[in-house]
């Protein structure tokens, strides 16, 4: 069976019409009627109308889902088989019971990373049902990690110190020992852990973002979702550096049509530091430069796709704003830096030793089969030879982060797992340093840059 593909304009038109209806699982019968009407009126878009309508009737009734054609494509079967998972939302008026459906996404789902703009009937129905889950909570963070064990606990502690307590973390074939640490955090209900099977040719972050949007029903329990990495630390710019003040500001200032807030990076370089030092990342690097890149806090109900990773594709009539709540002129992922109600401290460089580990694990923002970063970018990206602005996190926030980190490390067994990750890092770096003459690479770059600056002067 050849999967029928809707035009992008047709799919977005249907999604927008569904959004405008306001239908959700809080009123199951109305939701059923809206879906019936939308799919019946637009039946000329695809031939599998009867099968789709039967699925809608089954979901809101007692009949089993219709049998799926044996020759249905894997992608369409994937979305069709997900429909049964919405039955509890019908029975419990939008409030499902049981365990979260976060779990595993395999290489067979790589179409999520490569076919974000492709819409088929069951994908469309699944997406509308995701939109119909009424949010009851405020914010969650979605992130993707690969060998990030060194700084993971501090990143979680920092955001918990702000008042963010819900994390959906995708793990991608970790080799640094952090898998066990993540599993312990999940066992203590501190994170939701999703295992992603990495295909070297699939853009990992795109697959993760699209999976979260199309598949994580529990994520739709949140009105807002932050898509950030574990080297990005959100700093709300209010008196208490807390999210509760941030939400009051949003309630007073943000319009309903403003469905995403894009926060600029502040790039924290290492000032050409070689060795990884002890202490909080937030305390080790305190000078930053302004940066035009952004990451986004979004309302999932208003998002069509997160395939761009940095910025969302929004429903018609919805807009994204900068951190000062002024509309974005274009959704490119880059804007002139604005730091008003918040910023993202981006600790990309860290020390040269930590960068060597980053280089080794590959770029999850790209495909792992792509070329590794060159050592030279450690010095060039973010103008790492400059000190930049002195911009340490505020002392009260650092104190709260330290306390939150201590609470995490007090979980039985967690401190030992962190020590194993730290020891494995040191062993790996020693191997890389000997095999690649890491110190000489560093010294040559630093000396060369110093000579170049002297000649220019």
For each residue, the residues with C-beta under 8 A, 3 or more apart:
1: 69 71 72 73 76
2: 73
3: 72 73 75 76 120
4: 45 46 47 48 120 121
5: 118 119 120
6: 10 11 14 45 46 119 120 121 124
7: 10 11 45
8: 11 12 117 119
9: 12 13
10: 6 7 13 14 42 45 119
11: 6 7 8 14 15 119 124
12: 8 9 15 16 304 315 316
13: 9 10 16 17
14: 6 10 11 17 18 38 42 124 128
15: 11 12 18 19 124 127 128 131 304 315
16: 12 13 19 20 315 316 317
17: 13 14 20 21 38
18: 14 15 21 23 34 35 38 128 131
19: 15 16 22 131 301 302 315
20: 16 17
21: 17 18 34
22: 19
23: 18 27 30 31 34 35 132
24: 27 31 94 131 132 133 134
25: 28 31 86 89 90 93 94 132 133 134
26: 93 94 134
27: 23 24 30 31 93
28: 25 31 32 60 89 90 93
29: 32 33 60
30: 23 27 33 34
31: 23 24 25 27 28 34 35 60 132
32: 28 29 35 36 56 57 59 60
33: 29 30 36 37
34: 18 21 23 30 31 37 38
35: 18 23 31 32 38 39 56 125 128
36: 32 33 39 40 53 56
37: 33 34 40 41
38: 14 17 18 34 35 41 42 128
39: 35 36 42 43 49 52 53 56 121 125
40: 36 37 43 49 53
41: 37 38
42: 10 14 38 39 45
43: 39 40 46 49
44:
45: 4 6 7 10 42
46: 4 6 43 49 52 120 121
47: 4
48: 4 51 52 121
49: 39 40 43 46 52 53 121
50: 53 54
51: 48 54 55 66 68 121
52: 39 46 48 49 55 56 121 122 125
53: 36 39 40 49 50 56 57
54: 50 51 57 58 66
55: 51 52 58 59 65 66 80 83 122 125
56: 32 35 36 39 52 53 59 60 125
57: 32 53 54 60 61 63
58: 54 55 61 63 64 65 66 83
59: 32 55 56 65 83 84 86 87 90 129
60: 28 29 31 32 56 57 90
61: 57 58
62:
63: 57 58
64: 58
65: 55 58 59 68 80 83 84
66: 51 54 55 58
67:
68: 51 65 72 77 80 81
69: 1 72
70:
71: 1
72: 1 3 68 69 76 77 80
73: 1 2 3 76 77
74: 77 78 108 111
75: 3 78 79 111 115 118 120 123
76: 1 3 72 73 79 80 120 121 122 123
77: 68 72 73 74 80 81
78: 74 75 81 82 108 109 111
79: 75 76 82 83 120 122 123 125 126 214
80: 55 65 68 72 76 77 83 122
81: 68 77 78 84
82: 78 79 85 86 126 215
83: 55 58 59 65 79 80 86 122 125 126 129
84: 59 65 81 87
85: 82 88 101 217
86: 25 59 82 83 89 90 129 217
87: 59 84 90 91
88: 85 91 92 96 97 98
89: 25 28 86 92 93 94 95 96 129 132 133 217
90: 25 28 59 60 86 87
91: 87 88
92: 88 89 95 96 97
93: 25 26 27 28 89
94: 24 25 26 89 132 133 134
95: 89 92 136
96: 88 89 92 217
97: 88 92
98: 88
99:
100: 192 216 217 218
101: 85 215 216 217 218
102: 168 192 193 194 216 218
103: 194 195
104: 194 195 196 197
105: 109 112 170 194 195 196 197 207 211 215
106: 109 197
107: 110 197 198 199 202
108: 74 78
109: 78 105 106 112 207 211
110: 107 113 114 199 202 207
111: 74 75 78 114 115 118
112: 105 109 115 116 206 207 210 211 214 215
113: 110 116 202 203 204 206 207 210
114: 110 111 202 203 206
115: 75 111 112 118
116: 112 113 206 210 305 307
117: 8 305 307
118: 5 75 111 115 123
119: 5 6 8 10 11 123 124
120: 3 4 5 6 46 75 76 79 123 124
121: 4 6 39 46 48 49 51 52 76 124 125
122: 52 55 76 79 80 83 125 126
123: 75 76 79 118 119 120 126 127 214
124: 6 11 14 15 119 120 121 127 128
125: 35 39 52 55 56 79 83 121 122 128 129
126: 79 82 83 122 123 129 130 214
127: 15 123 124 130 131 214
128: 14 15 18 35 38 124 125 131 132
129: 59 83 86 89 125 126 132 133
130: 126 127 133 213 214 217 220 300
131: 15 18 19 24 127 128 220 300 301
132: 23 24 25 31 89 94 128 129
133: 24 25 89 94 129 130 217 220 221
134: 24 25 26 94
135: 220 221 222 223 300 301
136: 95 221
137: 140 166 221 222 223
138: 222 223 224 243 247
139: 164 166 222 223 224 225 226 243 297
140: 137 164 166 167 168 219 222 224 225 226
141: 159 164 166 167 168 225 226 227 228
142: 168 170 208 209 212 219 225 226 227
143: 167 168 169 170 227 228 229 230
144: 169 170 171 172 196 204 205 208 229 364
145: 148 152 169 170 171 172 174 178 182 230
146: 171 172 173 174 198 204 361 362 364
147: 174 175 176 178 357 360 361
148: 145 151 152 174 176 178 230 231
149: 152 174 176 177 178 181 418 421 425
150: 176 276 354 357 421 422 425
151: 148 154 155 230 231 281 347
152: 145 148 149 155 156 178 181 182 230
153: 156 157 181 405 408 409 414 418
154: 151 157 158 280 281 282 401 405
155: 151 152 158 159 230 231 233
156: 152 153 159 160 167 185 190 191 404 408
157: 153 154 160 161 401 402 404 405 407 408
158: 154 155 161 162 233 282 397 401 404
159: 141 155 156 162 164 167 233 234
160: 156 157 163 164 165 404
161: 157 158 397 400 401 403 404
162: 158 159 234 236 241 242 243 397
163: 160 242 243 244
164: 139 140 141 159 160 167 226 234 243
165: 160
166: 137 139 140 141 192 222
167: 140 141 143 156 159 164 190 191 192
168: 102 140 141 142 143 191 192 194 212 216 218 219
169: 143 144 145 182 191 192 193 194
170: 105 142 143 144 145 194 195 196 208 211 212
171: 144 145 146 174 178 179 182 193 194 195 196
172: 144 145 146 196 198 204 364
173: 146 196 197 198
174: 145 146 147 148 149 171 177 178 179 182
175: 147 361
176: 147 148 149 150 357 421 424 425 428
177: 149 174 180 181 417 420 421 424
178: 145 147 148 149 152 171 174 181 182 421
179: 171 174 182 183
180: 177 183 184 417 420
181: 149 152 153 177 178 184 185 414 417 418 421
182: 145 152 169 171 174 178 179 185 186 191 193
183: 179 180 186 187 193
184: 180 181 187 188 411 413 414 417
185: 156 181 182 188 190 191 193 408 414
186: 182 183 189 190 191 192 193
187: 183 184
188: 184 185 411
189: 186
190: 156 167 185 186 408
191: 156 167 168 169 182 185 186
192: 100 102 166 167 168 169 186 216 218
193: 102 169 171 182 183 185 186
194: 102 103 104 105 168 169 170 171 211 216
195: 103 104 105 170 171
196: 104 105 144 170 171 172 173 204 207 208 211
197: 104 105 106 107 173
198: 107 146 172 173 202 204 368
199: 107 110 202
200: 367 368 369
201: 367 369
202: 107 110 113 114 198 199 206 207 367
203: 113 114 206 207 365 366 367
204: 113 144 146 172 196 198 207 208 364 365 367 368
205: 144 208 209 309 364 365
206: 112 113 114 116 202 203 209 210 307 309
207: 105 109 110 112 113 196 202 203 204 210 211
208: 142 144 170 196 204 205 211 212
209: 142 205 206 212 213 227 306 307 309
210: 112 113 116 206 207 213 214 305 306 307
211: 105 109 112 170 194 196 207 208 214 215 216
212: 142 168 170 208 209 215 216 219 225 306
213: 130 209 210 216 219 300 303 305 306
214: 79 112 123 126 127 130 210 211
215: 82 101 105 112 211 212
216: 100 101 102 168 192 194 211 212 213 219 220
217: 85 86 89 96 100 101 130 133 220
218: 100 101 102 168 192 221
219: 140 142 168 212 213 216 222 225 300
220: 130 131 133 135 216 217 300 301
221: 133 135 136 137 218
222: 135 137 138 139 140 166 219 225 300
223: 135 137 138 139 299
224: 138 139 140 297 298 299
225: 139 140 141 142 212 219 222 297 298 299 300
226: 139 140 141 142 164 234 295 296 297 298
227: 141 142 143 209 295 296 297 298 306 309
228: 141 143 232 234 295 344
229: 143 144 232 295
230: 143 145 148 151 152 155
231: 148 151 155 346 347 348 350
232: 228 229 265 295 344 345 346 347
233: 155 158 159 282 344 345 347 393
234: 159 162 164 226 228 263 342 343 344 345
235: 241 342 343 344 345 393 397
236: 162 241 242 243 245 246 341 342
237: 241 323 339 340 341 342 343
238: 241 242 245 246 249 341
239: 245
240: 244 245 396
241: 162 235 236 237 238 394 396 397
242: 162 163 236 238 245 246
243: 138 139 162 163 164 236 246 247
244: 163 240 247 248
245: 236 238 239 240 242 248 249
246: 236 238 242 243 249 250 341 342
247: 138 243 244 250 251
248: 244 245 251 252
249: 238 245 246 252 253 341
250: 246 247 253 254
251: 247 248 254
252: 248 249
253: 249 250 325
254: 250 251 258 261 321 325
255: 258
256:
257: 317 318 319
258: 254 255 261 318 319 320 321 325 327
259: 298 299 302 303 312 314 315 318 319 320
260: 296 297 298 299 302 303 311 312 314 318 319 320 321
261: 254 258 296 297 320 321 322 323 325 341 342
262: 294 295 296 297 311 320 321 322 323 328 335
263: 234 294 295 296 297 323 342 343 344
264: 290 291 292 293 294 322 323 335 337 338 339 343 344
265: 232 291 293 294 295 343 344 345 346
266: 288 289 290 291 339 343 344 345 346 391
267: 288 289 290 291 346 348 381 382 388
268: 285 286 287 288 345 346 347 348 349 382 388 391
269: 272 285 287 288 289 349 382 383 384 385 386 388
270: 273 285 349 350 351 352 384
271: 285 287 384 385 387
272: 269 352 379 384 385 446
273: 270 277 351 352
274: 351 352 353 439 442
275: 351 352 353
276: 150 350 351 353 354 425 429
277: 273 284 351
278:
279: 283 284
280: 154 283 284 398 401 402 405
281: 151 154 284 285 347 350
282: 154 158 233 285 345 392 393 398 401
283: 279 280 286 392 398
284: 277 279 280 281 350
285: 268 269 270 271 281 282 347 349 350
286: 268 283 390 391 392
287: 268 269 271 386 387 388 389 390 391
288: 266 267 268 269 345 388 389 391
289: 266 267 269 382 383 386 388 389
290: 264 266 267 337 339 389
291: 264 265 266 267 337 346 382
292: 264 334 335 336 337
293: 264 265 310 333 334 346
294: 262 263 264 265 310 311 333 334 335 344
295: 226 227 228 229 232 262 263 265 310 344
296: 226 227 260 261 262 263 310 311 312 320
297: 139 224 225 226 227 260 261 262 263
298: 224 225 226 227 259 260 302 303 306 312
299: 223 224 225 259 260 302 303
300: 130 131 135 213 219 220 222 225 303
301: 19 131 135 220
302: 19 259 260 298 299 314 315 318
303: 213 259 260 298 299 300 306 312 313 314 315
304: 12 15 312 313 314 315
305: 116 117 210 213 308 312 313
306: 209 210 212 213 227 298 303 309 312 313
307: 116 117 206 209 210 313
308: 305 311 312 313 331 333
309: 205 206 209 227 306 333 365
310: 293 294 295 296 333
311: 260 262 294 296 308 320 328 331 332 333
312: 259 260 296 298 303 304 305 306 308 320 331
313: 303 304 305 306 307 308 331
314: 259 260 302 303 304 318 319 320 331
315: 12 15 16 19 259 302 303 304 318
316: 12 16
317: 16 257
318: 257 258 259 260 302 314 315
319: 257 258 259 260 314 327 328
320: 258 259 260 261 262 296 311 312 314 327 328 331
321: 254 258 260 261 262 324 325 326 327 328
322: 261 262 264 325 326 327 328 335 338 340
323: 237 261 262 263 264 338 339 340 341 342 343
324: 321 338 340 341
325: 253 254 258 261 321 322 340 341
326: 321 322 338
327: 258 319 320 321 322
328: 262 311 319 320 321 322 331 335
329: 335
330:
331: 308 311 312 313 314 320 328
332: 311 335
333: 293 294 308 309 310 311
334: 292 293 294
335: 262 264 292 294 322 328 329 332 338
336: 292
337: 264 290 291 292
338: 264 322 323 324 326 335
339: 237 264 266 290 323 342 343
340: 237 322 323 324 325
341: 236 237 238 246 249 261 323 324 325
342: 234 235 236 237 246 261 263 323 339
343: 234 235 237 263 264 265 266 323 339
344: 228 232 233 234 235 263 264 265 266 294 295
345: 232 233 234 235 265 266 268 282 288 393
346: 231 232 265 266 267 268 291 293
347: 151 231 232 233 268 281 285 350
348: 231 267 268 381 382
349: 268 269 270 285 355 378 381 382 384
350: 231 270 276 281 284 285 347 354 355 358
351: 270 273 274 275 276 277 354 355
352: 270 272 273 274 275 355 356 378 438 442
353: 274 275 276 356 357 429 433 438
354: 150 276 350 351 357 358
355: 349 350 351 352 358 359 375 378
356: 352 353 359 360 375 429 432 433 436 438
357: 147 150 176 353 354 360 361 425 428 429 432
358: 350 354 355 361 373
359: 355 356 372 373 375
360: 147 356 357 372 428 432
361: 146 147 175 357 358
362: 146 366 368 370 372
363: 366 368 370 372 373
364: 144 146 172 204 205 368
365: 203 204 205 309
366: 203 362 363 370
367: 200 201 202 203 204 370
368: 198 200 204 362 363 364
369: 200 201
370: 362 363 366 367
371:
372: 359 360 362 363
373: 358 359 363 377
374: 377
375: 355 356 359 378 441 442 445
376: 379 380 445
377: 373 374 380 381
378: 349 352 355 375 381 384 445
379: 272 376 384 385 445 446 449
380: 376 377 383 384
381: 267 348 349 377 378 384
382: 267 268 269 289 291 348 349
383: 269 289 380 386 388
384: 269 270 271 272 349 378 379 380 381
385: 269 271 272 379 449 453
386: 269 287 289 383
387: 271 287 390
388: 267 268 269 287 288 289 383 391
389: 287 288 289 290
390: 286 287 387
391: 266 268 286 287 288 388
392: 282 283 286 398
393: 233 235 282 345 397 398 401
394: 241 397 398
395: 398 399
396: 240 241 399 400
397: 158 161 162 235 241 393 394 400 401
398: 280 282 283 392 393 394 395 401 402
399: 395 396 402 403
400: 161 396 397 403 404
401: 154 157 158 161 280 282 393 397 398 404 405
402: 157 280 398 399 405 406
403: 161 399 400 406 407
404: 156 157 158 160 161 400 401 407 408
405: 153 154 157 280 401 402 408 409
406: 402 403 409 410
407: 157 403 404 410
408: 153 156 157 185 190 404 405 411 414
409: 153 405 406 414 415 418
410: 406 407 414 415
411: 184 188 408 414
412:
413: 184 416 417
414: 153 181 184 185 408 409 410 411 417 418
415: 409 410 418 419
416: 413 419 420
417: 177 180 181 184 413 414 420 421
418: 149 153 181 409 414 415 421 422
419: 415 416 422 423
420: 177 180 416 417 423 424
421: 149 150 176 177 178 181 417 418 424 425
422: 150 418 419 425 426
423: 419 420 426 427
424: 176 177 420 421 427 428
425: 149 150 176 276 357 421 422 428 429
426: 422 423 429 430
427: 423 424 430 431
428: 176 357 360 424 425 431 432
429: 276 353 356 357 425 426 432 433 438
430: 426 427 433 434
431: 427 428 434 435
432: 356 357 360 428 429 435 436 438
433: 353 356 429 430 436 437 438 439
434: 430 431 437
435: 431 432
436: 356 432 433 441
437: 433 434 440 441
438: 352 353 356 429 432 433 441 442
439: 274 433 442 443
440: 437 443 444
441: 375 436 437 438 444 445
442: 274 352 375 438 439 445 446
443: 439 440 446 447
444: 440 441 447 448
445: 375 376 378 379 441 442 448 449
446: 272 379 442 443 449 450
447: 443 444 450 451
448: 444 445 451 452
449: 379 385 445 446 452 453
450: 446 447 453 454
451: 447 448 454 455
452: 448 449 455 456
453: 385 449 450 456 457
454: 450 451 457
455: 451 452
456: 452 453
457: 453 454
